[in-house]
C-alpha cells in the first residue's frame, strides 16, 4: 500500500487539488449566483484597476529583493512619504529658493556619495552634478504646481532611497540576512515617526485628478450591461493607466539600458558581477533609488484616487501576497500577481459584504493555495543548490 501511494503520489496530489477546487466551486456557486451579473462585471473591472496599483507596489519590492535578497518592509512608508512630498510641493503657494537649492544640492551630493568620492577625479562629473542641482532648483521654483510636485517628489524619494541604502543597508553587507530585514522594519518605524511629526495623522485629500472634467472625461464612467448600470471610477482608471505606463517604462529601462543590464547581472550573482568589473554597491544604490521612486509613483496615484492617510502602508502588506504569488524574482510576476490579488480582493468584498474577507483573508488564502502547488510562485525561478 505504501509503495502504491509513493508511486502514484503525483496523480493523487492532482486528484486532491481537483477535488478541493470542485468543493470550493460547489460552496461558492450559490453565493455567486445570487449576485447580479452587472455587479460581477463592475467588481472585476475595479479589481483590475486596483490590481494595477498593487502591481506597481510589488514591482518596487521585487527590485529590492532581486538586488539584495531583502524583503523591504519599509516600502509602504516610502509610498506614503512620497505622496506627502508630492502633496507639499503641489499645494504650497511659494517655495523658498534656499530650501529648493538645499534639497537639490543634498540629492546630488547623496548621489555622488553613493558613486564614491574616489571616482570623482574628473571635474566634469562635479560640473554635471552642479548643473543638475541648478536645473532641479529652477524647476522647483516654477509656477506650475504639477511640475513642481513631480520634481520635488522625485528628488525627495531618490534622496530617501539612496540614504536608506548608504546608511542603513550597506553597513550590513556580509551580515546575516535577518539583520537586514530587521533594519527595514526599523526604517519603516523611523519613516512613520517622521511623517507623523511633519504631516500629522489626519487623512489628507490629494486633488491630483480634480481637473478630469476639464479634459472632457465623464466622472464617473457609466455604461449599460445586463440591463443595469456599471460604474467605473475615472480616478482609478487613470491611476491604473499611469501605473501600467510606469511599469512598462521600468521594464524597458531594465531590459534595454546598460544600467538595467548591470542590475540584472548583479541580481543574478553579486560576486560574479563584481569579478567582471561591475560596481555592485553603486548598482545597489541605484536599485534602492528606483524602488523609492516607484513607491512614490504608487503613493501619489493611490493618494490621488483616494487620499493620503496612515492606512496607505497597509497596501504594501497586501502587495506582499502579489510578490510571492508572481515569484520573488519575477518582474512580470509582479504584474500578474498584483492583478490577481486585486481581483480576489474585490470579489471577496462583493461576495462577503461587511467583513474584512477581501483585504484580510482572501489574498492570503489564494497565496497559500498557489504556494502549495508552486512553492516558487507562478513565474518564480526554481533554484537547485548543488553540494
C-alpha positions in Angstrom: 0.0 0.0 0.0 2.8 2.4 0.9 4.6 1.6 -2.3 1.4 2.2 -4.3 0.9 5.6 -2.7 4.6 6.5 -3.3 4.5 5.5 -7.0 1.3 7.4 -7.6 1.9 10.4 -5.4 1.8 12.9 -8.2 -1.5 11.7 -9.5 -3.0 11.5 -6.0 -1.9 15.1 -5.4 -3.5 16.4 -8.6 -6.7 14.5 -7.7 -6.8 16.1 -4.3 -6.4 19.6 -5.8 -9.2 18.9 -8.3 -11.5 17.7 -5.6 -10.7 20.8 -3.5 -11.5 23.1 -6.4 -14.8 21.3 -7.1 -15.8 21.5 -3.4 -14.9 25.3 -3.3 -16.9 25.9 -6.5 -19.9 24.0 -5.0 -19.7 26.1 -1.9 -19.4 29.4 -3.6 -21.7 28.8 -6.5 -24.9 29.8 -4.7 -23.3 33.0 -3.4 -22.0 33.9 -6.8 -25.4 33.0 -8.5 -27.2 35.4 -6.1 -25.2 38.4 -7.4 -26.4 40.4 -10.4 -24.2 40.0 -13.5 -23.5 43.7 -13.7 -22.2 43.8 -10.1 -19.8 40.9 -11.0 -18.6 42.8 -14.1 -18.1 46.0 -12.1 -16.2 44.2 -9.3 -14.0 42.6 -11.9 -13.2 46.0 -13.5 -12.5 47.6 -10.2 -10.3 44.6 -9.1 -8.2 45.0 -12.2 -7.8 48.8 -11.7 -6.8 48.3 -8.0 -4.5 45.5 -9.0 -2.5 47.9 -11.2 -1.5 49.8 -8.1 -0.7 46.6 -6.3 1.5 45.5 -9.3 3.5 48.8 -9.1 4.0 48.3 -5.4 5.0 44.7 -5.9 7.5 45.8 -8.6 9.3 48.0 -6.1 9.5 45.2 -3.6 10.8 42.8 -6.3 13.5 45.2 -7.3 15.0 45.3 -3.8 14.7 41.6 -3.4 16.4 40.9 -6.7 19.2 43.4 -5.9 19.9 42.5 -2.3 17.7 39.5 -1.4 15.8 41.5 1.2 12.1 42.0 1.7 11.7 45.7 2.2 9.1 46.2 4.9 9.6 49.9 4.7 8.2 50.1 1.2 4.7 51.1 2.4 6.0 54.1 4.4 8.2 55.1 1.5 5.0 55.2 -0.6 3.3 57.5 1.9 6.3 59.7 2.3 6.5 60.1 -1.5 2.8 61.0 -1.5 3.3 63.6 1.2 6.3 65.1 -0.6 4.2 65.5 -3.8 1.3 67.0 -1.8 3.6 69.6 -0.1 5.2 70.8 -3.4 1.9 70.5 -5.3 -0.1 72.6 -2.8 2.4 75.2 -1.5 1.9 78.7 -2.7 5.5 79.8 -2.6 8.7 77.8 -2.2 11.8 79.2 -0.6 14.8 79.4 -3.0 17.1 78.5 -0.2 15.1 75.3 0.6 14.9 74.4 -3.1 18.6 74.7 -3.5 19.3 72.8 -0.4 17.1 69.9 -1.5 18.6 69.8 -5.0 22.2 70.0 -3.6 21.6 67.4 -1.0 20.1 65.0 -3.6 23.1 65.5 -5.9 25.6 65.1 -3.1 23.9 61.9 -1.9 24.1 60.5 -5.5 27.8 61.4 -5.7 28.4 59.8 -2.3 26.8 56.6 -3.5 29.0 56.7 -6.6 32.1 57.1 -4.4 34.2 60.2 -3.9 37.3 58.3 -5.0 36.0 58.1 -8.5 35.3 61.8 -8.9 38.7 62.7 -10.3 37.2 64.0 -13.4 36.0 67.6 -12.9 33.3 67.0 -15.5 31.4 64.8 -13.0 31.4 67.6 -10.4 30.3 70.0 -13.1 27.5 67.8 -14.2 26.4 67.4 -10.6 26.4 71.2 -10.1 24.5 71.8 -13.3 21.9 69.1 -12.2 21.5 70.9 -8.9 20.9 74.2 -10.6 18.3 72.8 -13.0 16.4 71.0 -10.2 16.3 74.2 -8.2 14.9 76.1 -11.1 12.3 73.5 -11.7 11.2 73.6 -8.0 10.7 77.4 -8.3 8.4 77.3 -11.4 4.7 78.3 -11.0 3.3 75.1 -12.4 2.1 73.1 -9.4 2.1 69.7 -11.1 5.6 70.0 -12.5 6.8 71.4 -9.1 5.2 68.5 -7.3 6.7 65.9 -9.6 10.2 67.3 -9.4 10.0 67.7 -5.6 8.7 64.2 -5.0 11.3 62.7 -7.4 14.1 64.5 -5.6 12.8 63.6 -2.1 12.2 59.9 -2.9 15.5 59.4 -4.7 17.2 61.1 -1.7 15.4 58.7 0.8 16.2 55.6 -1.3 19.9 56.5 -1.6 20.2 57.4 2.0 18.5 54.2 3.1 20.9 52.1 1.1 24.0 54.1 2.1 23.4 54.4 5.8 21.1 51.5 6.7 21.7 48.6 4.3 25.3 49.0 3.1 26.9 48.7 6.6 25.1 45.3 7.0 26.5 43.8 3.8 28.0 40.4 4.9 25.9 40.2 8.0 23.0 37.7 8.3 20.0 38.4 6.1 17.8 38.6 9.2 19.7 41.7 10.3 18.8 43.5 7.0 15.2 42.5 7.4 15.1 44.0 10.9 16.8 47.1 9.5 14.0 47.6 7.0 11.5 47.2 9.9 13.4 49.8 11.9 13.5 52.1 8.8 9.7 51.8 8.5 9.2 53.0 12.0 11.6 55.9 11.5 9.7 57.0 8.4 6.4 56.5 10.3 7.6 58.9 13.0 8.9 61.5 10.6 5.6 61.5 8.6 3.5 61.9 11.8 5.7 64.7 13.1 5.6 66.7 9.8 2.1 65.9 8.3 0.2 64.6 11.4 -2.1 61.6 11.4 -5.1 63.2 9.8 -6.3 62.0 6.4 -5.3 64.4 3.7 -7.1 64.6 0.3 -4.9 64.9 -2.7 -6.7 66.7 -5.5 -4.5 65.2 -8.3 -7.4 64.4 -10.6 -9.5 67.4 -9.9 -9.2 68.6 -13.5 -10.6 65.5 -15.1 -13.8 67.1 -16.1 -11.8 69.9 -17.9 -10.4 67.2 -20.1 -13.9 66.2 -21.2 -13.8 62.8 -19.4 -17.0 61.6 -17.7 -16.8 61.3 -13.9 -17.6 58.6 -13.2 -17.8 56.4 -16.3 -21.2 54.7 -16.7 -22.3 52.1 -19.3 -25.2 49.7 -19.5 -24.7 46.0 -19.3 -27.2 43.2 -18.4 -30.0 45.7 -18.1 -28.1 47.5 -15.3 -25.5 50.3 -14.9 -21.8 49.5 -14.5 -20.0 52.4 -12.8 -16.2 52.8 -13.1 -14.3 55.5 -11.1 -12.4 57.7 -13.6 -9.7 58.3 -11.0 -9.0 54.6 -10.6 -8.9 54.2 -14.4 -6.4 57.0 -14.9 -4.3 55.7 -11.9 -4.3 52.2 -13.5 -3.2 53.6 -16.9 -0.4 55.6 -15.3 0.7 52.6 -13.2 1.0 50.4 -16.3 2.9 53.2 -18.0 5.4 53.4 -15.1 5.6 49.6 -15.1 6.3 49.4 -18.9 8.9 52.3 -18.6 10.8 50.4 -15.9 10.7 47.1 -17.9 12.1 49.0 -20.9 14.8 50.5 -18.7 15.6 47.2 -17.1 15.9 45.4 -20.5 17.4 47.9 -22.9 19.9 50.0 -21.0 23.4 49.3 -19.7 22.4 50.2 -16.2 19.5 47.7 -16.4 21.8 45.1 -17.7 24.2 45.7 -14.8 21.2 45.4 -12.4 20.2 42.1 -13.9 23.8 40.8 -13.6 24.1 41.9 -10.0 20.7 40.4 -9.2 21.8 37.1 -10.6 25.2 36.8 -8.8 26.8 39.7 -6.9 30.2 38.1 -6.5 30.4 37.2 -10.2 29.2 40.7 -11.2 31.9 42.2 -9.1 34.6 39.9 -10.5 33.9 41.2 -14.0 34.2 44.8 -13.0 30.7 45.9 -12.1 30.4 48.3 -9.2 27.9 46.3 -7.1 27.5 48.9 -4.3 26.6 51.6 -6.8 24.1 49.3 -8.5 22.5 48.5 -5.2 22.2 52.3 -4.5 20.5 52.7 -8.0 18.2 49.8 -7.2 17.1 51.4 -3.9 16.6 54.8 -5.6 14.4 53.3 -8.4 12.4 51.3 -5.8 11.8 54.5 -3.8 10.8 56.3 -7.0 8.3 53.6 -7.9 7.0 53.7 -4.3 6.4 57.4 -4.7 4.6 57.0 -8.0 2.3 54.3 -6.4 1.7 56.6 -3.3 0.8 59.6 -5.5 -1.5 57.6 -7.7 -3.2 55.9 -4.8 -3.4 59.2 -2.8 -5.0 60.9 -5.9 -7.5 58.1 -6.3 -8.4 58.0 -2.6 -6.5 60.1 -0.1 -3.2 60.2 1.9 -3.5 58.6 5.3 -1.6 56.4 7.6 -3.5 53.4 6.3 -1.8 53.6 3.0 1.3 51.5 4.1 -1.1 48.6 4.6 -1.3 48.4 0.8 2.3 47.2 0.8 1.3 44.3 3.1 -1.4 43.4 0.6 1.2 43.6 -2.2 3.4 41.0 -0.4 1.0 38.2 -1.5 1.2 39.6 -5.1 5.0 39.4 -4.9 5.0 35.8 -3.6 2.3 34.8 -5.9 4.1 36.0 -9.0 7.5 34.9 -7.9 10.1 36.7 -5.7 12.4 37.5 -8.6 9.9 37.9 -11.4 9.1 41.3 -12.8 6.3 40.0 -15.0 5.1 38.0 -12.0 4.7 41.3 -10.0 2.2 42.5 -12.7 0.2 39.2 -12.8 0.3 38.8 -9.1 -1.0 42.3 -8.5 -3.9 41.9 -10.9 -4.9 38.6 -9.4 -4.8 39.9 -5.8 -6.8 42.9 -6.9 -9.5 40.7 -8.5 -9.6 38.4 -5.5 -9.9 41.3 -3.1 -12.8 43.0 -4.9 -14.7 39.7 -5.5 -14.3 38.8 -1.8 -15.7 42.2 -0.8 -18.6 41.7 -3.1 -19.5 38.2 -2.0 -19.0 38.8 1.7 -20.0 42.5 2.3 -19.5 44.0 5.8 -16.4 41.8 6.5 -12.7 42.0 6.1 -12.6 39.0 3.8 -11.4 41.0 0.8 -8.5 42.7 2.4 -7.5 40.5 5.3 -8.3 36.9 4.3 -8.9 36.2 0.6 -5.5 37.3 -0.8 -3.6 35.2 1.7 -5.8 32.1 1.1 -5.1 32.4 -2.6 -1.4 32.8 -1.8 -1.4 29.7 0.4 -3.1 27.6 -2.3 -0.7 28.7 -5.0 2.4 28.2 -2.9 1.3 24.7 -2.0 1.1 23.9 -5.7 4.0 26.0 -6.9 6.3 27.0 -3.9 8.4 29.3 -6.1 5.3 31.3 -7.3 3.7 31.3 -10.7 6.8 32.7 -12.5 9.5 32.3 -9.9 12.8 30.6 -10.7 13.4 27.2 -9.2 16.9 27.1 -7.9 18.8 23.9 -7.2 21.8 24.1 -4.9 24.5 21.5 -5.6 26.7 20.4 -2.7 
